[in-house]
Amino acid sequence: MSEEQVPTNELSRLAVALDVVDARAELNHRYRRLITDSRAALEGSQVRLTQARGIAKKLMVLVKAAGPEFVDGLPEAERTAVRDGLAQADVLIYRG
């Protein structure tokens, strides 16, 4: 049985949001490892749907770990990027 594949270029909103979190959030090394692992998975041309959902969940965890004021405290373009990434994560996890 083959598992559904997702082109990584379709996950660009997740990737951009991860970049913003990496650049702006004060996170410990364990959370930074989640970013590193997610980026490694996104380097290929495709990932399994389960991997894409895992990356989406990691983004949600990272944003929560960054604190309740993190997203609202970002400049508008970065705030939009994180919200777009979270919206894509929501679709992958709950509606995908």
Secondary structure, DSSP 4 states (H G I P E B T S, - for coil): -PPPEEEGGGGHHHHHHHHHHHHH----HHHHHHHHHHHHHHTSSEEEHHHHHHHHHHHHHHHHHH-TTTTTTS-HHHHHHHHHHHHHHHIIIII-
